[in-house]
Each structure stands twice: as C-alpha cells, then as structure tokens.
C-alpha cells in the first residue's frame, strides 16, 4: 500500500487510510493505535522524523504503542494488525532498510512464538521493541568507539549531510581530547548539513560549512571523509544522501580515505536476490516552490556510491571492507536472510 498524496494534512491521510482498511476488511473503524502508526508514517514521509536510526526507532515505538492499544480478540487478528502497520510504515519511505529490518524482526518474534493470548503477544512486542532499541544503542556506541580511533589530532574531517551515528563518532573523538576540524556541506535541498554544523559547534569542534558545489575546492585540505548511510547492498555499494557519490569521487581523485559509518542492519537483503534498493524521489517543491510552469524538476533523495571508492565501512563488527558485508551479515545477523 503506497500513499502518493503530498499536500493533504495528516487528518486527510488518516481518512484515506481508514477508507482503504474498510474496503479491504469491511471493518467500520480503525483503532486509535493504528492511527498512531499512520501519524508516525506521515512524520517519516514529511521528514519531521529523519535519519535512518531515528526513523527505525519511531517505527518500532509506533508498533509497540499499537500493540498496547490493540482491540484484537485473538492471535490471528493481532498478527493481521501488525501486518497492516508494517505495510503503512514501509510505504512511508522507500529507502529505509534499517526501519524495515527492525519492524520485520519484531513481527517475526511474534509469528515464531507459541503465544496465543493477545495480552501476551502485546507484551512480546513491547519486550522485542525495547530489546531492539537497546541493541541499536549498543551498536552506535560500539561504532563510535571503533571509528573515533581513526581520528588523530590536527585532522580535518570532511562530511556530507547529517548522520547521527557519524556525529556520535566525532563526539566520541572530541570526548577523548582529540583536536580536529570538520568541514560539512550544506546538503541541498533540505539543508541537513546545518544539523551537522550545529551539532559540531555545540561539541566545541571548529567547523566550516560550505555549499555543495564547493566540495572539490575544499577536498584537498581534508584528511579523511566520513559519511553515514541509509542502505547497504549485497554488492558492497552504499545508498546515502544525494551528492554522496560525488563526494566519494572527489575523495578518490584527491586520494583521501572515504569511510562509511553505518549499522550493519541497514543492509537490504533483497539486493542479494537481484533487486535494487529503491531511490526515493521527493517533491519538486523542496527544490523550487515557485518554479516556472512546465519546468521539469527532479529531486532524488539518495544516490549510490560504488564500493570501489569506499576505504572501509565502520560498523559494530569493526572496520570492514565493503566487499565483505554479506559475509559479516550472515555471521552476525543471520535472521535478516530468513
């Protein structure tokens, strides 16, 4: 189920969702907690919630809230509610495998359990949600600890867009007493680079923000590039904010190491079967609100950076080659492939 409406309010989205559910199930009402899931999906879609990690956390919290407020009378209807919530959340953003893996993990726990009672199943959703969030928190700490060792005094770090995991890594290096500088792009059209710049300044790190088109001019003064990721593929390529592949090419030309900072659960298992990670295309209004009539504006949110330009992936397993992502996933998170 996909929502292509972009101008309506959250209320209108919920009305559309209610009609859709009525048509499919002949039910007259949608529970208030299902509406909560729909509102969460709307916040994800509108970028009120952004960043792969924050999106995943919002999604699992919405699933947990729905499980607490469910009106389901038996296991079958409870599982069906979870499936409907999954469909709504998955439709919110196309390029969010971390969120998809998080939701699938919780639902798999329910489907694999022998519990029949709705209350017990709701408790299982809650415990699974909290467990996933703890694992995610532990992974970001581990990644920050590993990655911060790569930063030395006097370095200039180049970064693009905003990644909470990358920012935490840089904050960890700062906590360790290291002195370094950060260059960040403004990251059009949504200007997420301003979030990074603000966070770095608040950490007391000397920070310079540049327009995206100035990246080549400043790459030569950088010592290292650190970016986040929205998706990891079976080929070892990464999907990240549009412009990341340009930065990678510039780093390659300037012979600067290009590191990707990412939780392994951003891996998309569908790419192993030949599917391509979908690249979300956002509203042209983000680019130009008063564009001339008949002007075609394209606004892809992400691009693909080939593994050939990636020096290493800094993840909870360590600093790994992008070529080894599938092997590491099989070892650490085998359930993703089931």
N, C-alpha and C positions, 0 to 999 in steps of 0.2 A: 504494500500500500504506500503510495507516494503522495505527498502534498506539494503541488506546484503553485499554490496561491501565495503571493508575496505581499500583497497590500492590505489584506484584511487584518483585523485585530485578533488577539488571542481568543476572544469570545466567538468570533465567526469561525475560527479554526475548529473550536470545540463543537460548534453546531455541525460543521461538515463531518467531523469525526463521529458525532452521535448519529447522524443520518446514515453514515457508512455502516456503523455497527448494527443499526436497526435493519438495514437491508440484508446484512449477512446473517444475522442471528434471530431476527424477528423479536428482539427484546425492545421494550419501550424506554428503558432508562439505562444510562451509563453511570457506573458508580463514581462517587466523588474522587476516589483514589485513581481511577482511570483518567479522570480529568486532570489530576495532578501529573500523571505521566505525559499527557498531551501538552500541558503547560511547560513541562521540562523540555519536551521535544521542541516546542516553539522557541524557548530561550536558547537552545543549542542552534537551531536553524538561524536565528536572528543575530547570533554572535554575542548575545548577552552572557552566555557561557561559552568561553573559547579556550583553546588549548586542549590537546588530546587527553591529558591526565584529568583536567577539570571536567571535561565532557563525560569521561568514563565514571568519575565519582558521582556526578549529578545523575547519571542514568541509573546506577546501582542504588542510589538513595531513593530515586523515584520508584523503582521496583520494590524496594523494601517498604516504602510507605503504602504502596498499593496492596502488598501482602497483608499489612496490618489492618487495612480498612476493607478488605475483601468481603463481598456478600456471597461468595461462592458457598454452596452447600455440600459439595463433595470434591474429591480429588480431581475428577475429570474437568469440572468447570473451573477449578482453581488453575490447573495447568493451561486450560484454554485462555484464561485471563492473562497469564504470563506470556503466552504466545502472542496475544493481541498487543500487549505492551511492548514486546520485543519488536514487532512489526512497526509500530509507531516510532519507537526510538531509532531503529535502524534507518528509517526514511528521513530522519532529521538531517543527517549529514552522510554523504556518500563515502567520504574518505576518513573513516574513523574506526580502524580495526581494533584499537585498544578498547573502545566502548563496546564493540560487537563481541570481542572475546570475553569481556567482563560479564556482560549480560548472559551470554551463552554458558559461561561457567556456572553461574548461579542457577540457571534453568536446568542445566544438566544435573546439578546436585539434587534438584527436586525430582526430576524424571528418573534418576537412578536409585532414589530412596524407596524403601518399602512402606513409608508412612502413608496412611490413608486419611487421617483426620486433617481437616483444613487448618485447625489451630497449630498442629504440629508442623505442617508444611509451611505455614507462615513463619513459625519460629526458625525453621531451617533456612528460609530465605534471608531472615534477619542475620542469623549467625554467618551465613555464607557471604552476605554483603559486608559485614564487619571484617570478616577474615580477608576478603579480597582487598579492602581498603588498607588493612594492616600490612599485607604483602606489598601493596603498591608503595606505601610509605617506607617500608624497609628497603625496597629496591631503589628508590630515589636517594636514600641516604647512602646506600652502597655505591651507587653510580657516582655520587658527588665525591665520596671518599676516594674512589679509584681515579676519577678524572682530575681532581684537584692536584694530584701528584704530578700531572703533566705540565702544570703551570709553574714557571720559575720567576724569581724576582726580575723586574725590568722588562718582562714580556709585554707585547701589545697583542691583544686578542681581538680578532675580527668576528663579528656575529651578525646574523640576519634574522629578522622577525623577533618573535618572543617565544621562549621555551622555558616553562617553569623549572624543568629539570636542569637545563643549562644554567639558568640563573642561580639555582641552588648550588650547582658545582662551583660557579665563580664565587658565590658567597662563602663556600667552604674554604676555598683557597685564601680568601680575604681573612677569614677567621684564623687561619693558620699563620697569619702575619706576613703573607706574601704581598709585595707591592707590584702592581701591574696596571696597565691601562686597557680600556675597552673601546673599540670603535664599533658602533652599531648603525645599521641602515634604518631609515625611517619606515621602510616597508609599506609601500603603497599597494592597494588604495586605502586599506583600513588603518594604516599607521601603527601597527602593533609594535614597531620598533621604539615608539615612545614609551611603551610599558617597560621594555628592557632598559631604556635610558634612565627612566625614573628609578627603577629598582637598583641600578648600578650606583647612581648618585646617592641614594639613601644608604647604600652599603659603604659609602666613602671611597668609591673607586673612581679614579679620574676617567671620565667618559666623554667621548666625542661622537655626536650623531651626524650622519651625512645623508644626503639624498641618495636614492638607489643608484642613479646614473653616475655617481662619483666613486663607485666601488673600485673601479680599476685604478683610479688615481691614488687611492689610499691602500690598496693591497700590498704595495711594495714596502710599506712601513710596518706591516703586521708580521708577527712571528708565527701565528697559528690561527686557523679558523675553527670555530666551534658553532655548530648549529644543532637544532633539535630535529625531530622527525615526526610526521603524522602516521607514516606507514613504512614497514619494511617488507620487501618482497622476497620470494624464494630465489630470485636471481642475484640477490645482494644489492639491488638498487634501493634507493630510498625516495619516499614521497614527502615533500615538505613545501612550505610556503612558496608561492610563485617567485621566481628570482633566485632560488637556492642553487639551481643548476648553473646559472650564470656565475654565481659566486664561486662554485666549485671549479669551473673552467678558468676563472681568473686566478684562483689559488694554484691550480695546476701549472698555468703559464708562469706564475711568479715563483714556483717551487716552494710553496708554503703548505705545510701539512693541513689537511682538511679532515676534521673529526666530526662524526655524527654522535650526538648524545641521545640515547633512547632506551626506554624499557623494552625488553625483548617481546613483551606481549603486544607490541604494536605490529607484530608480524601478521600478515594476512595469509592464512593457509590456503585460500582459494587460488592464490597465484601459483601454488605448487601444481595445480591441475590445469594450468594453461590460461586461467582467467587473468585479466589485467585489473589492477586496482583502479577504480573509477576516479577520475579527476573532476571534482565538483566545480561547476561554473556558477558564479554568483551574479547577482543583479547588476545590470549596467549602471544603475543609479549610484552604485558605490564609486564609479569612475567619473561620471559627469551627470549631475542632476538636471541640468538644463541644456542637454545636447541638442544639436540641430535635428529636425525631423528627417527621418530616413537614414540617419547615420548608424552604421552597424558598430556596436561596441562589444568586444569580447572580454570577459573577465574571469578567466580560470583562476581558482584559488590556490592551486598547487602545481608543481612540476616534478619531473623525475630526474634524479641525479644518478648517473651510472656508477656502478661500483668501482670502475677503473679510476675514478677521481677521488675515491674515499680512502684516506690513510688508515682509518680504523673506526670501528663502532664501539663507543664507550657505553657499556651496558652492565647489568648486575653480574654478569659472568666474567667481566674484565674488559680489556681492550681486545676486541676480536676482529679478524678480517671479515669484510662483508661477504666474502665467498663462503664463509663457514656458518652463516646464520641458520640454515636449515638443520645442519648437524647439531648445533647448540640447542635449538628449539626442541628437537627430538629428545635430547638428553635432559633438558630442564623442564619443559612444559609439554610432555607427550600428549596430554589430553586435548591440546589445540587441534590435533590432526584427526581426532575421532569424530 
